[in-house]
Amino acid sequence: MEKRKGIVRAICISDIRGVEKHSIPEAHFLKDFGIEGDAHGGKWHRQVSLLSYDKIKAFNQKGANVTDGAFGENLVVEGLDFVNLPVGTKFYAGTTVLRMTQIGKECHSHCAIYQRMGECIMPREGVFAEVLQEGDIHEGDEMQVELPDVNRPFTAAVITLSDKGAKGERVDESGPAAVTMLTEAGYEVVETMVIPDEPAVLKAQLIRLADGRQVDLVLTCGGTGFSLRDQTPEATMAVANRNAPGIAEYLRYRSLEKTNRAILSRGVSVIRGGTLIINLPGSPKAVKESMEFLLEPLEHGLKILRGSATECGRR
């Protein structure tokens, strides 16, 4: 696998969130947590943030005059353009191993840098990682990059659309059913969530999962019927780069073996970047049936999308 190298120019931490970080000469990284003593550590996918020294330098040449940690970044690394590396890339520095989990981050409130400069590079240039191996990193350490194996397990995310579920008034059984079947089939399920039937919320999550987290597959459960609140297909189509109608058509066709009400499903299947997005029905029973139909033929399509297989016709 291709390897690249960079140099750790700064290590930064803060003991509370939402403030600029300060630099320290070395740090201890805890597996599945992040930097010991840093407020952003925890059992989640954004344990460590990284930013290119070269991008900060270019920004400062515009008159920004920011110091290390001003963007809230943990590691400033020279010689690596993080946003052009794929999610799943591993970073080896000191005795620590990190794995990139997300590119970029939505900015909910503009920071002081944005207010002064009219832009902030962290939302588009920063990346996030999880700690795979506990260890120490020192300022000046070399960072080696290992690109992900093209034959690694597929990653997936599952989104349940339910107004009552999002309010805690109903237990979600559809999402967990999909997660169980994906896990048993060898997928790495990186995120699950229950959100209300709001198109804007769904679109934002689909964009983040496809562009930022670069998951191979996103399954949505619910919101595909005739109710006025059922707008999952419209939100899904709004974020699509390409249509993949055969999957949705196949699901309806196979579901007709179970019930003639399958003709009422409006679910769609699309591609955004390298991510396949498929709408599933809302009931746990229908989700399980749909997954039984999908899992076998889906593998080849995802390999083609990732680039680990080629198009081939049957003879």
One Martini backbone bead per residue (centre of mass of N, CA, C, O) as a GRO file, in nm:
protein
  315
    1MET     BB    1   0.098   0.035   0.017
    2GLU     BB    2   0.076   0.355   0.021
    3LYS     BB    3   0.323   0.601   0.133
    4ARG     BB    4   0.342   0.877   0.359
    5LYS     BB    5   0.486   1.194   0.484
    6GLY     BB    6   0.525   1.369   0.802
    7ILE     BB    7   0.523   1.650   1.041
    8VAL     BB    8   0.498   1.724   1.371
    9ARG     BB    9   0.442   2.061   1.480
   10ALA     BB   10   0.176   2.012   1.671
   11ILE     BB   11   0.027   1.994   2.005
   12CYS     BB   12  -0.323   2.008   2.111
   13ILE     BB   13  -0.515   2.134   2.397
   14SER     BB   14  -0.818   2.108   2.608
   15ASP     BB   15  -1.040   2.117   2.901
   16ILE     BB   16  -1.244   2.256   2.702
   17ARG     BB   17  -1.494   2.340   2.505
   18GLY     BB   18  -1.488   2.604   2.261
   19VAL     BB   19  -1.174   2.647   2.254
   20GLU     BB   20  -0.868   2.716   2.238
   21LYS     BB   21  -0.573   2.563   2.196
   22HIS     BB   22  -0.279   2.431   2.345
   23SER     BB   23   0.051   2.371   2.344
   24ILE     BB   24   0.247   2.065   2.347
   25PRO     BB   25   0.523   1.847   2.333
   26GLU     BB   26   0.329   1.609   2.442
   27ALA     BB   27   0.128   1.295   2.408
   28HIS     BB   28  -0.135   1.086   2.526
   29PHE     BB   29  -0.288   0.804   2.370
   30LEU     BB   30  -0.610   0.666   2.384
   31LYS     BB   31  -0.790   0.410   2.331
   32ASP     BB   32  -1.102   0.505   2.233
   33PHE     BB   33  -1.055   0.843   2.290
   34GLY     BB   34  -0.759   1.002   2.293
   35ILE     BB   35  -0.640   1.266   2.454
   36GLU     BB   36  -0.502   1.312   2.739
   37GLY     BB   37  -0.689   1.593   2.863
   38ASP     BB   38  -0.900   1.616   2.637
   39ALA     BB   39  -1.226   1.729   2.571
   40HIS     BB   40  -1.265   1.546   2.289
   41GLY     BB   41  -1.267   1.299   2.424
   42GLY     BB   42  -1.404   0.968   2.332
   43LYS     BB   43  -1.677   0.755   2.236
   44TRP     BB   44  -1.591   0.837   1.917
   45HIS     BB   45  -1.499   0.961   1.589
   46ARG     BB   46  -1.380   1.256   1.722
   47GLN     BB   47  -1.095   1.236   1.894
   48VAL     BB   48  -0.906   1.354   1.654
   49SER     BB   49  -0.754   1.644   1.523
   50LEU     BB   50  -0.653   1.753   1.187
   51LEU     BB   51  -0.396   1.977   1.040
   52SER     BB   52  -0.244   2.156   0.800
   53TYR     BB   53   0.031   2.351   0.800
   54ASP     BB   54   0.011   2.457   0.505
   55LYS     BB   55  -0.279   2.580   0.538
   56ILE     BB   56  -0.209   2.775   0.765
   57LYS     BB   57   0.013   2.932   0.619
   58ALA     BB   58  -0.170   3.037   0.388
   59PHE     BB   59  -0.369   3.183   0.578
   60ASN     BB   60  -0.155   3.375   0.710
   61GLN     BB   61  -0.084   3.523   0.436
   62LYS     BB   62  -0.374   3.683   0.467
   63GLY     BB   63  -0.363   3.780   0.795
   64ALA     BB   64  -0.449   3.593   1.042
   65ASN     BB   65  -0.248   3.505   1.275
   66VAL     BB   66  -0.242   3.211   1.373
   67THR     BB   67  -0.223   2.968   1.614
   68ASP     BB   68  -0.179   2.696   1.769
   69GLY     BB   69  -0.520   2.580   1.817
   70ALA     BB   70  -0.729   2.794   1.701
   71PHE     BB   71  -0.920   2.560   1.553
   72GLY     BB   72  -0.909   2.294   1.752
   73GLU     BB   73  -0.657   2.139   1.700
   74ASN     BB   74  -0.434   1.871   1.775
   75LEU     BB   75  -0.286   1.833   1.485
   76VAL     BB   76   0.009   1.955   1.326
   77VAL     BB   77   0.094   1.887   0.977
   78GLU     BB   78   0.358   1.847   0.767
   79GLY     BB   79   0.306   1.732   0.422
   80LEU     BB   80  -0.018   1.701   0.452
   81ASP     BB   81  -0.324   1.635   0.266
   82PHE     BB   82  -0.597   1.530   0.418
   83VAL     BB   83  -0.850   1.574   0.215
   84ASN     BB   84  -0.692   1.366  -0.003
   85LEU     BB   85  -0.776   1.148   0.194
   86PRO     BB   86  -0.915   0.864   0.291
   87VAL     BB   87  -1.123   0.713   0.465
   88GLY     BB   88  -0.914   0.487   0.669
   89THR     BB   89  -0.667   0.614   0.717
   90LYS     BB   90  -0.344   0.571   0.848
   91PHE     BB   91  -0.157   0.685   1.144
   92TYR     BB   92   0.198   0.707   1.215
   93ALA     BB   93   0.306   0.810   1.549
   94GLY     BB   94   0.530   0.709   1.719
   95THR     BB   95   0.320   0.483   1.920
   96THR     BB   96   0.080   0.567   1.732
   97VAL     BB   97  -0.259   0.487   1.609
   98LEU     BB   98  -0.456   0.614   1.344
   99ARG     BB   99  -0.801   0.675   1.216
  100MET     BB  100  -0.982   0.795   0.972
  101THR     BB  101  -1.342   0.925   0.988
  102GLN     BB  102  -1.332   1.241   0.889
  103ILE     BB  103  -1.430   1.509   0.670
  104GLY     BB  104  -1.485   1.763   0.813
  105LYS     BB  105  -1.714   2.035   0.941
  106GLU     BB  106  -1.976   2.169   1.068
  107CYS     BB  107  -2.064   2.512   1.115
  108HIS     BB  108  -2.270   2.648   1.364
  109SER     BB  109  -2.053   2.869   1.470
  110HIS     BB  110  -1.886   3.146   1.428
  111CYS     BB  111  -1.579   3.230   1.473
  112ALA     BB  112  -1.337   3.463   1.521
  113ILE     BB  113  -1.196   3.406   1.256
  114TYR     BB  114  -1.441   3.448   1.074
  115GLN     BB  115  -1.511   3.736   1.164
  116ARG     BB  116  -1.227   3.847   1.059
  117MET     BB  117  -1.194   3.677   0.760
  118GLY     BB  118  -1.462   3.515   0.638
  119GLU     BB  119  -1.307   3.246   0.735
  120CYS     BB  120  -1.261   2.880   0.782
  121ILE     BB  121  -1.062   2.587   0.749
  122MET     BB  122  -1.164   2.352   0.927
  123PRO     BB  123  -1.435   2.252   0.788
  124ARG     BB  124  -1.257   2.169   0.509
  125GLU     BB  125  -0.948   2.071   0.627
  126GLY     BB  126  -1.035   1.902   0.848
  127VAL     BB  127  -0.976   1.609   1.048
  128PHE     BB  128  -1.065   1.279   1.175
  129ALA     BB  129  -0.990   1.052   1.458
  130GLU     BB  130  -0.896   0.738   1.581
  131VAL     BB  131  -0.774   0.526   1.834
  132LEU     BB  132  -0.597   0.218   1.796
  133GLN     BB  133  -0.316   0.298   1.951
  134GLU     BB  134  -0.146   0.329   2.217
  135GLY     BB  135   0.042   0.641   2.287
  136ASP     BB  136   0.308   0.858   2.173
  137ILE     BB  137   0.352   1.211   2.090
  138HIS     BB  138   0.591   1.424   1.937
  139GLU     BB  139   0.735   1.691   1.861
  140GLY     BB  140   0.872   1.598   1.536
  141ASP     BB  141   0.738   1.367   1.445
  142GLU     BB  142   0.676   1.118   1.237
  143MET     BB  143   0.425   1.072   0.973
  144GLN     BB  144   0.258   0.795   0.863
  145VAL     BB  145   0.093   0.668   0.566
  146GLU     BB  146  -0.200   0.446   0.526
  147LEU     BB  147  -0.382   0.316   0.301
  148PRO     BB  148  -0.659   0.163   0.238
  149ASP     BB  149  -0.795  -0.130   0.185
  150VAL     BB  150  -0.994  -0.227  -0.079
  151ASN     BB  151  -1.080  -0.510   0.097
  152ARG     BB  152  -1.234  -0.398   0.306
  153PRO     BB  153  -1.483  -0.351   0.490
  154PHE     BB  154  -1.784  -0.239   0.487
  155THR     BB  155  -1.958   0.057   0.534
  156ALA     BB  156  -2.225   0.178   0.762
  157ALA     BB  157  -2.553   0.337   0.779
  158VAL     BB  158  -2.842   0.410   1.001
  159ILE     BB  159  -3.170   0.553   0.930
  160THR     BB  160  -3.441   0.667   1.122
  161LEU     BB  161  -3.777   0.761   1.042
  162SER     BB  162  -3.923   0.934   1.333
  163ASP     BB  163  -4.106   1.129   1.527
  164LYS     BB  164  -4.148   0.950   1.780
  165GLY     BB  165  -3.860   0.840   1.804
  166ALA     BB  166  -3.718   1.123   1.839
  167LYS     BB  167  -3.900   1.172   2.115
  168GLY     BB  168  -3.928   0.881   2.272
  169GLU     BB  169  -4.227   0.733   2.195
  170ARG     BB  170  -4.050   0.515   2.029
  171VAL     BB  171  -3.918   0.214   1.955
  172ASP     BB  172  -3.654   0.116   1.767
  173GLU     BB  173  -3.650  -0.175   1.533
  174SER     BB  174  -3.542  -0.129   1.243
  175GLY     BB  175  -3.249  -0.045   1.275
  176PRO     BB  176  -3.145  -0.294   1.440
  177ALA     BB  177  -3.216  -0.500   1.220
  178ALA     BB  178  -3.016  -0.391   1.011
  179VAL     BB  179  -2.759  -0.407   1.182
  180THR     BB  180  -2.754  -0.709   1.232
  181MET     BB  181  -2.736  -0.797   0.929
  182LEU     BB  182  -2.482  -0.640   0.859
  183THR     BB  183  -2.292  -0.762   1.069
  184GLU     BB  184  -2.330  -1.061   0.978
  185ALA     BB  185  -2.213  -0.969   0.677
  186GLY     BB  186  -1.943  -0.771   0.761
  187TYR     BB  187  -2.015  -0.501   0.847
  188GLU     BB  188  -1.940  -0.160   0.939
  189VAL     BB  189  -2.113   0.010   1.180
  190VAL     BB  190  -2.074   0.363   1.241
  191GLU     BB  191  -2.393   0.453   1.228
  192THR     BB  192  -2.678   0.565   1.425
  193MET     BB  193  -3.026   0.691   1.383
  194VAL     BB  194  -3.292   0.913   1.501
  195ILE     BB  195  -3.523   1.096   1.300
  196PRO     BB  196  -3.718   1.311   1.176
  197ASP     BB  197  -3.958   1.398   0.919
  198GLU     BB  198  -3.706   1.587   0.788
  199PRO     BB  199  -3.556   1.675   0.505
  200ALA     BB  200  -3.320   1.858   0.607
  201VAL     BB  201  -3.202   1.654   0.805
  202LEU     BB  202  -3.148   1.423   0.609
  203LYS     BB  203  -2.968   1.569   0.407
  204ALA     BB  204  -2.741   1.640   0.607
  205GLN     BB  205  -2.671   1.343   0.681
  206LEU     BB  206  -2.610   1.234   0.397
  207ILE     BB  207  -2.381   1.428   0.332
  208ARG     BB  208  -2.198   1.359   0.571
  209LEU     BB  209  -2.172   1.049   0.520
  210ALA     BB  210  -2.061   1.076   0.225
  211ASP     BB  211  -1.841   1.310   0.247
  212GLY     BB  212  -1.713   1.276   0.537
  213ARG     BB  213  -1.733   0.949   0.600
  214GLN     BB  214  -1.748   0.760   0.347
  215VAL     BB  215  -1.964   0.560   0.318
  216ASP     BB  216  -2.087   0.290   0.139
  217LEU     BB  217  -2.363   0.268   0.323
  218VAL     BB  218  -2.710   0.383   0.324
  219LEU     BB  219  -2.982   0.333   0.547
  220THR     BB  220  -3.329   0.380   0.532
  221CYS     BB  221  -3.611   0.402   0.770
  222GLY     BB  222  -3.871   0.526   0.634
  223GLY     BB  223  -4.077   0.757   0.459
  224THR     BB  224  -4.227   0.588   0.184
  225GLY     BB  225  -4.508   0.682   0.174
  226PHE     BB  226  -4.825   0.879   0.159
  227SER     BB  227  -4.761   1.066   0.358
  228LEU     BB  228  -4.683   1.396   0.409
  229ARG     BB  229  -4.424   1.307   0.594
  230ASP     BB  230  -4.326   1.129   0.346
  231GLN     BB  231  -3.981   1.239   0.235
  232THR     BB  232  -3.737   1.054   0.174
  233PRO     BB  233  -3.710   1.042  -0.138
  234GLU     BB  234  -3.673   1.349  -0.186
  235ALA     BB  235  -3.418   1.383  -0.009
  236THR     BB  236  -3.246   1.175  -0.159
  237MET     BB  237  -3.257   1.299  -0.447
  238ALA     BB  238  -3.130   1.582  -0.363
  239VAL     BB  239  -2.826   1.431  -0.308
  240ALA     BB  240  -2.783   1.319  -0.582
  241ASN     BB  241  -2.574   1.215  -0.860
  242ARG     BB  242  -2.708   0.921  -0.893
  243ASN     BB  243  -2.891   0.672  -1.022
  244ALA     BB  244  -3.035   0.339  -0.873
  245PRO     BB  245  -3.327   0.188  -0.954
  246GLY     BB  246  -3.303  -0.128  -0.937
  247ILE     BB  247  -3.320  -0.167  -0.630
  248ALA     BB  248  -3.606  -0.056  -0.577
  249GLU     BB  249  -3.747  -0.235  -0.785
  250TYR     BB  250  -3.664  -0.507  -0.655
  251LEU     BB  251  -3.799  -0.465  -0.381
  252ARG     BB  252  -4.087  -0.447  -0.488
  253TYR     BB  253  -4.096  -0.715  -0.637
  254ARG     BB  254  -4.028  -0.902  -0.389
  255SER     BB  255  -4.254  -0.785  -0.194
  256LEU     BB  256  -4.499  -0.904  -0.359
  257GLU     BB  257  -4.468  -1.190  -0.224
  258LYS     BB  258  -4.601  -1.071   0.052
  259THR     BB  259  -4.740  -0.792  -0.073
  260ASN     BB  260  -4.947  -0.567  -0.254
  261ARG     BB  261  -4.839  -0.302  -0.092
  262ALA     BB  262  -4.564  -0.258  -0.240
  263ILE     BB  263  -4.675  -0.041  -0.451
  264LEU     BB  264  -4.661   0.199  -0.217
  265SER     BB  265  -4.370   0.229  -0.250
  266ARG     BB  266  -4.120   0.519  -0.274
  267GLY     BB  267  -3.854   0.413  -0.284
  268VAL     BB  268  -3.502   0.477  -0.321
  269SER     BB  269  -3.189   0.467  -0.527
  270VAL     BB  270  -2.856   0.603  -0.473
  271ILE     BB  271  -2.573   0.820  -0.562
  272ARG     BB  272  -2.297   0.956  -0.358
  273GLY     BB  273  -2.029   0.924  -0.489
  274GLY     BB  274  -1.926   0.640  -0.283
  275THR     BB  275  -2.243   0.627  -0.205
  276LEU     BB  276  -2.503   0.418  -0.105
  277ILE     BB  277  -2.862   0.480  -0.118
  278ILE     BB  278  -3.132   0.325   0.077
  279ASN     BB  279  -3.473   0.271   0.087
  280LEU     BB  280  -3.670   0.163   0.351
  281PRO     BB  281  -3.893   0.056   0.529
  282GLY     BB  282  -4.039   0.086   0.863
  283SER     BB  283  -4.070  -0.204   0.927
  284PRO     BB  284  -3.911  -0.469   1.061
  285LYS     BB  285  -4.013  -0.687   0.864
  286ALA     BB  286  -3.944  -0.532   0.600
  287VAL     BB  287  -3.645  -0.499   0.655
  288LYS     BB  288  -3.567  -0.797   0.667
  289GLU     BB  289  -3.668  -0.871   0.386
  290SER     BB  290  -3.495  -0.668   0.228
  291MET     BB  291  -3.218  -0.774   0.325
  292GLU     BB  292  -3.245  -1.058   0.204
  293PHE     BB  293  -3.250  -0.948  -0.092
  294LEU     BB  294  -2.979  -0.759  -0.093
  295LEU     BB  295  -2.699  -0.874   0.014
  296GLU     BB  296  -2.594  -1.038  -0.227
  297PRO     BB  297  -2.600  -0.822  -0.473
  298LEU     BB  298  -2.459  -0.575  -0.328
  299GLU     BB  299  -2.156  -0.644  -0.317
  300HIS     BB  300  -2.080  -0.592  -0.615
  301GLY     BB  301  -2.165  -0.294  -0.630
  302LEU     BB  302  -1.969  -0.190  -0.406
  303LYS     BB  303  -1.710  -0.276  -0.547
  304ILE     BB  304  -1.743  -0.097  -0.792
  305LEU     BB  305  -1.763   0.174  -0.638
  306ARG     BB  306  -1.475   0.135  -0.502
  307GLY     BB  307  -1.280  -0.051  -0.719
  308SER     BB  308  -1.263  -0.389  -0.657
  309ALA     BB  309  -1.439  -0.406  -0.923
  310THR     BB  310  -1.587  -0.511  -1.223
  311GLU     BB  311  -1.762  -0.505  -1.485
  312CYS     BB  312  -1.997  -0.783  -1.549
  313GLY     BB  313  -2.118  -1.024  -1.751
  314ARG     BB  314  -2.320  -1.273  -1.819
  315ARG     BB  315  -2.283  -1.619  -1.986
   0.00000   0.00000   0.00000
